[in-house]
Amino acid sequence: MSMAGNLRKVTGLDKVGGLRKVARLARRRPRVDLSHPARSPLGSSVVNCVTYRDGVRVPESGDLVDVVQRVRKRGAGFVWLGLHEPTDQEFAGIAELFALHPLAVEDAVEAHQRPKLEHYDETLFAVFKTVCYVEHEKLTATSEVVNTGEIMVFVGRDFVITVRHGRHGSLGPLREELEADPEQLAKGPAAVLHAIADHVVDDYLSVTDSVQEDIDEVETDVFAENGARADPGRIYQLKRELLELKRAVVPLSRPLENLATLPIRVVEPEIQAYFRDVSDHLLRAKEQIYAFDELLNSILQAHLAQVTVAQNEDMRKITAWAAIIAVPTMVCGVYGMNFKYMPELGWTFGYPLVLAVISVACVVLYRGFRRSGWL
C-alpha cells in the first residue's frame, strides 16, 4: 500500500476518493492557497504529508507506517503532516500512530484554546493563535477588523504534526520558505516549530501596523473641526477588536519564554536562541497593543470632552436666545391682559414706542451675548 493509501486508511479518506487523484492535481498546482473557505485542497482534513532528511524533501513510497519506521530506524529525518480542522474520526488513527496524548488530541480537535505549551513524555504540544487583518473600505461601528484562528503543533523527535483551524494562516508558503533553506530545516522538527512561531508573531506585527492606520483615521476624525459629531461606535469597535488581538498575543509570552529558556528534550539549545528572537518580536507586538489601548482610551475621553463642550455651547446659545425672546414675550403678555388703564394706551405713538423699546432691548441683549461668546 502506498503512503497515500495508508493516509486513506488512517484518516478514513476512502469515502472522498483517496489521495492519488489529488496528488496529480497538486503537481499541476504546486502552490496551493489554503485561505479559501474549503477545508483543504485534498477535500479532507489532510493538507500535506512530507518526509525530510538533511533538510531536503525525500520522496517516499509504501505504507505511512513503514515510512515512519524507516525514519526512526535511520535515526535521521522527520515527517511533517499537515491537517486542517480534522474530526475525531479523522484524527484518531493519526493519534494512535504517533502515540499522541488524548488530552492534547482533544485540544487539537476542539480548538478554541489559549496559546500554551505542554509536555507529554517525548512529545511537545504547542498552541498558537493566528490573526489576520480584515480589509475594509471604511471603518464603521460594525466593521470586523481582526479575525483569529489557531495552529496546534505536535513535535516529536522524528515528526511534526500541524493542525490548523480557521480560513487563514496557511502554512504552505512557510513550508516552501523552509524547503528553500535546507540548512535550517536540517535542524529537525524544532526548527519547524520555530518557523511557525516566527510566522505567527510576524503576522501579529503586520496586523498591529494595519490597526494603527485605523486608529490614526479615527484620531484624525475626532480632532477635526466637527469632531464632536464623529461616531463613537467606531472607537468602541476598535477597542473590541483590539481585545481580540490582545487575547491572541499576550498569553503567548510564557510559552515562548519556556521554549527559549527551559531545557526541553525535543528543542536543542541551538534552536532556543531563535525562540529568544521571536520572544523579542512578540514583546514589541504586546507593547504596541498596550499603547493602542491607552491611545483609544485617550481618544474616547477626548471625544466625550468634545461632546460635553459642544453640548455646553448649544445650551448657552439656547439660553441666550431664550433670554432675548423673553423680552417681547413679557411685554406682549402685559399688554395682552386688557386692562383699561395701561401705560401709553391712549397715546397715538404708544404702539410704535412699545415696539421700539422691545427692539432696543433685544438688540442690547444680543450684542451683550455676542461679546460674551454665547452667540
URCOR-V982008 format. One record per residue. RES is the residue in one small letter. PHI is phi in radians with two decimals (none if undefined). PSI is psi in degrees with one decimal (999 if undefined). Layout:
# URCOR-V982008
res->(RES,RES)
phi->(PHI,PHI)
psi->(PSI,PSI)
This chain:
# URCOR-V982008
res->(m,s,m,a,g,n,l,r,k,v,t,g,l,d,k,v,g,g,l,r,k,v,a,r,l,a,r,r,r,p,r,v,d,l,s,h,p,a,r,s,p,l,g,s,s,v,v,n,c,v,t,y,r,d,g,v,r,v,p,e,s,g,d,l,v,d,v,v,q,r,v,r,k,r,g,a,g,f,v,w,l,g,l,h,e,p,t,d,q,e,f,a,g,i,a,e,l,f,a,l,h,p,l,a,v,e,d,a,v,e,a,h,q,r,p,k,l,e,h,y,d,e,t,l,f,a,v,f,k,t,v,c,y,v,e,h,e,k,l,t,a,t,s,e,v,v,n,t,g,e,i,m,v,f,v,g,r,d,f,v,i,t,v,r,h,g,r,h,g,s,l,g,p,l,r,e,e,l,e,a,d,p,e,q,l,a,k,g,p,a,a,v,l,h,a,i,a,d,h,v,v,d,d,y,l,s,v,t,d,s,v,q,e,d,i,d,e,v,e,t,d,v,f,a,e,n,g,a,r,a,d,p,g,r,i,y,q,l,k,r,e,l,l,e,l,k,r,a,v,v,p,l,s,r,p,l,e,n,l,a,t,l,p,i,r,v,v,e,p,e,i,q,a,y,f,r,d,v,s,d,h,l,l,r,a,k,e,q,i,y,a,f,d,e,l,l,n,s,i,l,q,a,h,l,a,q,v,t,v,a,q,n,e,d,m,r,k,i,t,a,w,a,a,i,i,a,v,p,t,m,v,c,g,v,y,g,m,n,f,k,y,m,p,e,l,g,w,t,f,g,y,p,l,v,l,a,v,i,s,v,a,c,v,v,l,y,r,g,f,r,r,s,g,w,l)
phi->(none,-1.31,-1.07,-1.12,-1.12,-1.17,-1.08,-1.09,-1.26,-1.23,-1.76,1.28,-1.70,-1.05,-1.19,-1.80,1.64,1.36,-1.89,-1.17,-1.10,-1.16,-1.09,-1.13,-1.13,-1.15,-1.18,-1.35,-2.21,-1.13,-1.80,-1.70,-1.63,-1.67,-1.45,-1.32,-1.10,-1.08,-1.13,-2.92,-1.18,-1.49,1.27,-2.59,-1.43,-1.42,-1.66,-2.85,-2.59,-2.36,-1.83,-2.15,-2.40,0.96,1.37,-2.09,-1.12,-2.02,-1.22,-2.08,-2.22,1.71,-1.20,-1.06,-1.09,-1.13,-1.07,-1.09,-1.12,-1.15,-1.07,-1.26,-1.21,-1.25,1.25,-2.52,1.54,-2.77,-1.90,-2.02,-1.92,-1.90,-2.21,-2.30,0.85,-1.28,-1.54,-1.02,-1.16,-1.20,-1.58,-1.06,-1.14,-1.16,-1.07,-1.23,-1.11,-1.75,0.97,-1.48,-1.21,-1.02,-1.15,-1.18,-1.10,-1.06,-1.12,-1.20,-1.41,-1.33,1.10,0.97,-1.90,-1.37,-0.98,-2.79,-2.42,-2.33,-1.92,-2.30,0.96,-1.64,-2.02,-1.88,-2.11,-2.17,-2.11,-2.12,-1.60,-1.66,-2.35,-2.51,-1.53,-1.58,-1.19,-2.64,-1.16,-2.54,-1.23,-2.17,-1.24,-2.12,-1.20,-1.51,-1.81,-2.18,-2.01,-2.03,-2.57,-2.53,-2.25,-1.78,-2.25,-1.75,-2.17,-2.17,-1.12,-2.34,-2.73,-2.35,-2.10,-1.93,-2.11,-1.92,-2.15,1.91,-1.63,-2.25,1.39,-1.01,-1.71,-1.04,-1.06,-1.15,-1.05,-1.15,-1.12,-1.17,-1.16,-1.36,-2.20,-1.01,-1.09,-1.27,-1.15,-1.21,-1.33,1.77,-1.00,-1.09,-1.17,-1.17,-1.04,-1.10,-1.09,-1.16,-1.05,-1.13,-1.08,-1.12,-1.20,-1.08,-1.12,-1.00,-1.14,-1.12,-1.18,-1.10,-1.12,-1.22,-1.11,-1.07,-1.11,-1.13,-1.14,-1.09,-1.12,-1.13,-1.07,-1.09,-1.16,-1.16,-1.65,-1.32,-1.07,-1.86,-1.08,-1.15,-1.59,-1.12,-1.37,-1.21,-1.07,-1.17,-1.17,-1.11,-1.12,-1.10,-1.15,-1.12,-1.17,-1.16,-1.12,-1.09,-1.15,-1.12,-1.11,-1.46,-1.56,-1.07,-1.15,-1.35,-1.06,-1.11,-1.02,-1.18,-1.11,-1.14,-1.13,-1.52,-2.14,-1.40,-1.26,-2.20,-1.04,-1.56,-2.07,-1.27,-0.97,-1.11,-1.33,-1.07,-1.08,-1.20,-1.16,-1.11,-1.14,-1.09,-1.08,-1.12,-1.13,-1.12,-1.05,-1.10,-1.09,-1.09,-1.07,-1.11,-1.14,-1.11,-1.16,-1.08,-1.09,-1.14,-1.14,-1.15,-1.08,-1.14,-1.11,-1.13,-1.11,-1.12,-1.13,-1.10,-1.12,-1.10,-1.09,-1.11,-1.09,-1.09,-1.14,-1.12,-1.11,-1.10,-1.12,-1.14,-1.10,-1.09,-1.13,-1.11,-1.16,-1.12,-1.16,-1.14,-1.20,-1.14,-1.14,-1.13,-1.11,-1.17,-1.10,-1.11,-1.16,-1.16,-1.31,-1.53,-1.46,1.09,-1.33,-1.27,-1.76,-1.96,-1.01,1.03,-1.22,-1.67,-1.48,-1.10,-1.69,-1.13,-1.14,-1.07,-1.12,-1.10,-1.10,-1.16,-1.07,-1.08,-1.11,-1.09,-1.09,-1.15,-1.13,-1.06,-1.10,-1.08,-1.11,-1.15,-1.18,-1.13,-1.13,-1.44,1.51,-1.43,-2.23)
psi->(139.5,169.8,-40.8,-38.7,-38.7,-36.5,-35.9,-40.4,-42.3,-42.2,0.4,44.5,5.0,-29.6,-26.1,12.0,6.5,-173.2,-9.3,-45.0,-39.6,-36.4,-38.9,-40.7,-38.3,-33.4,-32.0,-24.8,76.4,-29.5,100.7,126.2,115.2,13.4,-6.5,166.7,-22.9,150.7,-43.8,163.4,-13.8,-2.9,14.2,-164.4,-16.5,121.5,-46.3,155.8,113.3,145.4,136.8,139.3,125.9,35.7,8.3,138.3,131.4,122.5,127.7,147.6,159.9,-171.7,144.5,-37.8,-41.2,-38.4,-46.8,-41.1,-39.9,-39.9,-43.4,-32.8,-38.9,-27.4,20.9,146.0,174.5,165.2,134.0,111.7,123.6,131.9,154.8,110.6,59.7,154.0,171.9,-43.1,-39.8,-31.6,-15.0,-47.3,-38.8,-41.7,-38.6,-39.2,-41.3,8.6,51.8,146.2,137.6,-36.0,-41.0,-38.1,-42.9,-42.9,-38.4,-34.5,-42.9,-31.3,-159.2,47.0,156.2,151.3,130.7,170.6,125.4,148.3,131.1,96.2,-114.3,7.7,139.1,133.0,121.1,143.2,127.8,137.9,122.3,149.2,151.6,150.1,128.6,114.9,141.8,145.1,-43.6,135.4,128.9,179.5,-9.5,8.7,136.0,123.4,-41.7,130.0,136.4,155.3,-166.2,148.0,119.3,138.3,123.1,125.5,124.8,-174.6,-32.0,23.3,154.0,126.2,120.1,132.3,118.0,137.9,136.0,164.9,5.1,-178.3,30.2,138.7,4.0,-51.9,-34.6,-41.7,-41.7,-38.5,-41.0,-39.9,-25.1,-8.3,73.2,-31.7,-41.3,-41.9,-26.1,-12.2,-3.6,-171.5,-32.7,-31.4,-35.6,-42.5,-43.0,-42.3,-38.9,-46.2,-43.2,-40.2,-44.6,-45.3,-35.9,-37.1,-36.2,-46.2,-39.3,-41.5,-41.3,-36.0,-39.6,-39.2,-35.2,-35.5,-40.2,-40.8,-39.9,-38.4,-44.6,-41.6,-41.5,-42.2,-39.9,-39.1,14.1,179.2,-39.8,41.8,-26.8,-20.9,1.2,150.1,113.6,-16.4,-29.6,-35.9,-45.5,-37.3,-42.2,-38.4,-39.0,-45.2,-35.0,-34.9,-39.5,-41.1,-38.7,-38.9,-27.5,-35.5,-50.5,-46.1,-12.5,-10.1,-49.0,-46.0,-42.0,-36.7,-40.6,-42.1,-29.2,-21.5,-38.0,145.9,119.5,135.1,-44.0,1.2,112.6,151.9,-31.0,-36.9,-28.1,-31.4,-34.5,-36.3,-30.8,-37.4,-42.0,-39.4,-36.9,-41.7,-39.0,-38.3,-39.8,-43.5,-41.2,-44.5,-38.9,-41.9,-44.3,-38.1,-39.9,-40.7,-45.1,-39.4,-41.0,-37.1,-42.4,-41.4,-41.4,-43.5,-40.1,-40.1,-43.1,-38.5,-40.7,-40.9,-41.9,-44.2,-43.4,-40.4,-39.4,-40.8,-41.3,-42.5,-37.9,-41.8,-44.3,-42.6,-41.5,-46.7,-34.5,-38.9,-40.0,-44.7,-23.7,-27.4,-58.0,-30.7,-43.2,-46.0,-46.7,-33.9,-38.5,-48.6,-11.4,3.2,-7.8,36.5,153.3,-42.7,91.5,150.6,125.9,26.7,-33.8,2.7,142.4,-38.8,16.0,-44.6,-49.1,-34.1,-43.1,-42.6,-38.2,-42.2,-43.1,-44.7,-45.1,-43.2,-41.8,-40.9,-42.6,-45.5,-42.0,-46.6,-36.8,-42.1,-35.6,-42.8,-34.5,-4.4,10.5,-19.9,999)
